[in-house]
Amino acid sequence: MSTLILSHNDCLKHVEPAGHPERVKRLEKVLDVLKLSIFNDLTWKEAPLAKKEQIALCHSSDYINKIEKIYTSNTPSQIDADTYFGTGSLVAAKRAVGANILAVDSVISGEFDKVFAAIRPPGHHAENSKAMGFCIFGNVAIAAKYAIEIHGLNRVAVVDFDVHHGNGTQDLLWDEPRTLFCSMHQSPLWPGSGQKDETGGFNNIINIPVDPETDGEKIKVIFNNSILPKLESFRPELLIISAGFDAHADDPLANLNLVEEDYAWITHKLCDVAEKYCNGRLVSSLEGGYNLEALAASVAAHVNVLMERSK
């Protein structure tokens, strides 16, 4: 069984102002590396447009209508201190959600067991009624809710190893007892949330703040001692990854010291969990990563493991 890559050229039409770190070139670099000959065995499909009712699994009608109104105005807007909305942004954001929806469908049907959504804008900072931190819709949170509400799963785990706390995913899954959200992130660092005492409405939120300058060896200890036991206890039926690669030592927006080999190690560990409890089913969705070379190399390491571990 091959690994599935989901993407769409519309994701390149979400254009930020010059100098913005979440730029089109990020996804172009990711797509370029995944088209190298070593990845010839990947299967590629285009991400569909998410439907309004799918987005509404996590976002309020007022918020969705607000975003659609900005789109119909055909006027580029700043919708958050760090988030910009241009003429191509709504379609890109719908493709990002749609990729995650199709990813869930693909692993639950058994057509694929490992899927990587190469999309933008990212999603883990978007809250119920608020765009934030380059994110418009909560891609992975919507995927988790979709797996529960549409496919009838009872235990869906989301693991976020982006260097920034996934405040949006936390907000969207806070009161959902059928989910487990685990975030390992640098602290102190924007957005400032993600402390250990933020545990969700049903003790379903696990936050692991990590000190600046932490390296891969320390991350492995933290992962083994804090993340993996929670996943083992939860016994997920589906594992979703918020795959941010900005904890890399070369990333300009943070101060952790991971390298590509560390991302490969983490991916192997999460594949172990997926194989033990989820019949191998694992969905990974691109979040951050702002040094282009480090991002491409880290995605390559991550996807290479997904390919290796596909049934």
LUMNU-248235 format. One record per residue (C-alpha): residue in three letters; y, z, x. Coordinates in steps of 0.001 Angstrom, whole numbers, padded with zeros to 6 digits, always signed. Last residue first. Layout:
ALAYZX;...
// end
This chain:
LYS-001633+004846+001466;SER+001900+005008+002821;ARG+002176+007491+005706;GLU+002930+004985+008460;MET+005435+003148+006290;LEU+007227+006373+005377;VAL+007177+007315+009070;ASN+008843+004015+010022;VAL+011339+004589+007224;HIS+012593+007814+008801;ALA+012703+006513+012380;ALA+014545+003358+011269;VAL+016940+005425+009166;SER+017681+007532+012250;ALA+018269+004506+014484;ALA+020584+002877+011947;LEU+022562+006060+011352;ALA+022863+006844+015058;GLU+024203+003332+015728;LEU+026665+003436+012840;ASN+027982+006937+013421;TYR+028740+007966+009844;GLY+025530+009254+008285;GLY+025474+010350+004656;GLU+023225+009818+001603;LEU+020381+007308+001474;SER+017667+007943-001115;SER+014040+008876-000453;VAL+011323+008853-003120;LEU+007898+010358-002391;ARG+004632+010169-004314;GLY+001659+010901-002038;ASN-000524+012228-004847;CYS+002282+014742-005393;TYR+000721+018025-004192;LYS-000949+017586-000801;GLU+000241+014043-000055;ALA+003830+014804-000980;VAL+003790+018021+001046;ASP+002448+016233+004131;CYS+005001+013453+003555;LEU+007693+016133+003723;LYS+006385+017290+007103;HIS+006192+013726+008402;THR+009778+013086+007301;ILE+010989+016227+009070;TRP+009294+015096+012305;ALA+010752+011575+012046;TYR+014202+013051+011460;ASP+013770+015194+014566;GLU+012708+012166+016613;GLU+015937+010405+015644;VAL+018135+013143+017096;LEU+019513+016387+015647;ASN+022443+018180+017224;LEU+024590+019666+014476;ASN+028384+019567+014647;ALA+029808+017526+011785;LEU+031872+014481+010805;PRO+031645+012373+013990;ASP+027845+011937+014059;ASP+026437+011674+017577;ALA+024239+014796+017450;HIS+022713+013652+014170;ALA+023279+016019+011244;ASP+024948+013015+009596;PHE+021631+011404+008678;GLY+021630+012049+004937;ALA+018352+011449+003152;SER+018520+013199-000195;ILE+014746+013301-000526;ILE+012722+013311-003756;LEU+009245+014848-004023;LEU+007163+014408-007175;GLU+004465+016608-008717;PRO+005835+019598-006852;ARG+003688+022595-005856;PHE+006492+025219-006151;SER+004854+027672-003741;GLU+004194+025003-001122;LEU+007737+023683-001501;LYS+009160+027162-000985;PRO+006904+027715+002043;LEU+008047+024369+003526;ILE+011777+025060+003300;SER+012225+028485+004911;ASN+009829+029158+007789;ASN+008724+025648+008755;PHE+012153+024116+008148;ILE+013959+026883+009991;VAL+011586+026570+012959;LYS+011964+022788+012977;ILE+015754+023118+012782;LYS+015696+025343+015866;GLU+013887+022642+017829;GLY+016198+019961+016476;ASP+019421+021538+017636;THR+021887+023951+016037;GLU+025396+023254+017346;PRO+027045+024628+014183;ASP+025044+027335+012372;VAL+022689+026384+009544;PRO+023049+027381+005882;ILE+019677+027250+004054;ASN+020199+027047+000308;ILE+017270+027253-002091;ILE+018037+026583-005768;ASN+015329+027121-008410;ASN+015886+030853-008803;PHE+016051+030107-012551;GLY+019779+029688-013155;GLY+020425+028649-009592;THR+020108+030492-006280;GLU+023582+030536-004746;ASP+023109+033762-002766;LYS+022033+031815+000319;GLN+025360+030023+000590;GLY+025627+026360-000318;SER+029333+025869-000924;GLY+032066+025212+001643;PRO+032459+021496+000917;TRP+032984+021095+003890;LEU+031542+023012+006838;PRO+030770+026594+007812;SER+027885+026136+007560;GLN+025731+023130+008420;HIS+023154+022095+005845;MET+019577+022628+004652;SER+019435+022089+000893;CYS+016376+022803-001245;PHE+016475+021991-004960;LEU+013448+022905-007073;THR+013225+021355-010518;ARG+011456+022253-013757;PRO+013756+025229-014232;GLU+016816+022997-014813;ASP+019890+025235-015045;TRP+021333+024526-011589;LEU+020058+020921-011426;LEU+023392+019102-011863;ASP+025469+021670-009980;GLN+023026+021853-007064;THR+022848+018067-006904;GLY+026637+018016-006745;ASN+026920+020741-004141;GLY+024580+018942-001762;HIS+025712+020895+001286;HIS+026874+018695+004129;VAL+024585+017938+007094;ASP+022303+015852+004856;PHE+018814+017359+004813;ASP+018487+017500+001015;VAL+015051+018216-000463;VAL+014580+017590-004186;ALA+011445+018943-005855;VAL+010153+017843-009270;ARG+007812+020063-011284;ASN+007024+019432-014961;LEU+006737+015652-015080;GLY+007065+014041-018497;HIS+007883+010502-017422;ILE+011124+010169-019390;GLU+012577+013681-019362;ILE+011096+014999-016127;ALA+011144+011898-013930;TYR+014556+011011-015372;LYS+015887+014468-014534;ALA+014773+014060-010918;ALA+016203+010543-010672;ILE+019505+011741-012155;ALA+019604+014486-009525;VAL+018884+011889-006841;ASN+021765+009574-007756;GLY+024420+012100-008773;PHE+027158+009635-009730;ILE+030499+008928-008001;CYS+030092+010220-004442;PHE+032468+009810-001434;GLY+032970+013606-001296;MET+033586+014242-004975;ALA+033494+012651-008400;LYS+033653+015231-011191;SER+032247+015827-014647;ASN+028647+016828-013932;GLU+029094+017010-010155;ALA+029028+014239-007550;HIS+028390+015639-004042;HIS+024789+014390-003705;GLY+025518+010792-004690;PRO+025927+008225-001932;PRO+027891+005067-002710;ARG+025830+003302-001494;ILE+022225+002218-001353;ALA+019141+001800+000782;ALA+016725+003458-001650;PHE+013518+004228+000248;VAL+010225+004278-001646;LYS+006819+005738-000755;ASP+003831+005774-003136;PHE+004053+002238-004464;GLU+002565+000549-007545;GLY+001231+003948-008624;SER+003139+003935-011909;ILE+004741+007238-010908;VAL+005812+005823-007547;SER+007446+002688-008936;ASP+009092+004317-011954;VAL+010701+006928-009700;ALA+011990+004246-007327;LEU+013231+002209-010298;ILE+015397+005153-011385;ASN+016597+005759-007820;ALA+017594+002136-007393;GLY+019334+002207-010775;VAL+021474+005146-009694;ALA+022674+003256-006624;ARG+022983+000029-008645;LYS+025195+001843-011174;ALA+027378+003118-008323;ALA+027719-000388-006898;VAL+028635-001803-010324;LEU+031241+000924-010786;SER+032702+000490-007307;GLY+033319-003245-007206;THR+036910-003224-008467;GLY+037769-000173-006398;PHE+037258+003565-006734;TYR+038115+005864-003848;THR+036654+009243-002991;ASP+037958+011661-000353;ALA+040636+013653-002224;ASP+039068+012549-005511;ILE+039531+009643-007928;GLN+041742+007501-005683;SER+042232+004321-007667;PRO+041888+000559-007303;THR+043228-001101-010483;ASN+040980-003281-012623;SER+041862-001113-015636;THR+038326-001750-016864;TYR+036919+000201-013918;ILE+039187+003202-014457;LYS+038097+003250-018104;GLU+034427+003113-017074;ILE+034917+006137-014809;LYS+036640+008076-017585;ASN+033922+007109-020068;ILE+031267+008454-017707;TYR+033222+011678-017291;ASP+033756+012169-021018;SER+030092+011431-021726;SER+029103+014222-019353;HIS+026893+013478-016353;CYS+023290+014442-015605;LEU+020966+012632-018035;ALA+024080+010687-019013;ILE+023517+008331-016058;GLN+020265+007269-017723;GLU+021955+006853-021108;LYS+024575+004594-019530;LYS+021909+002293-018114;ALA+021423+001932-014391;LEU+021864-001553-012976;PRO+018729-002734-011229;ALA+018028-002371-007494;GLU+016698-005537-005923;LYS+013212-005395-004465;TRP+011901-005435-000902;THR+008365-004776+000321;LEU+008078-003530+003892;ASP+005415-005038+006130;ASN+007951-006914+008256;PHE+009500-003642+009446;ILE+008747-004114+013140;SER+010251-007607+012808;LEU+013756-006261+012196;LYS+014986-006422+008589;LEU+015228-002640+008268;VAL+017718-002572+011152;ASP+020034-005065+009468;LEU+019886-003282+006105;VAL+020960+000003+007698;LYS+023813-001643+009606;GLU+025061-003408+006472;LEU+024849-000102+004632;ARG+027148+001632+007083;LYS+029386-001444+007496;VAL+030572-001058+003900;ARG+032446+002112+004800;GLU+031919+005784+004071;PRO+033998+006856+007096;HIS+037322+005579+005679;GLY+039370+003828+008369;ALA+040489+000986+006133;PRO+040351+001941+002457;GLU+036922+002045+000755;VAL+035117-001002-000633;HIS+032256-000714-003114;LYS+031199-004362-002980;LEU+028439-003718-000426;CYS+026364-001908-003053;ASP+026515-005122-005080;ASN+024318-006699-002391;HIS+021411-004713-003771;SER+018895-002225-002403;LEU+015385-000906-002951;ILE+012897-000742-000098;LEU+009233-000265-001026;THR+006579+000962+001393;SER+003354-001033+001453;MET+000000+000000+000000;
// end
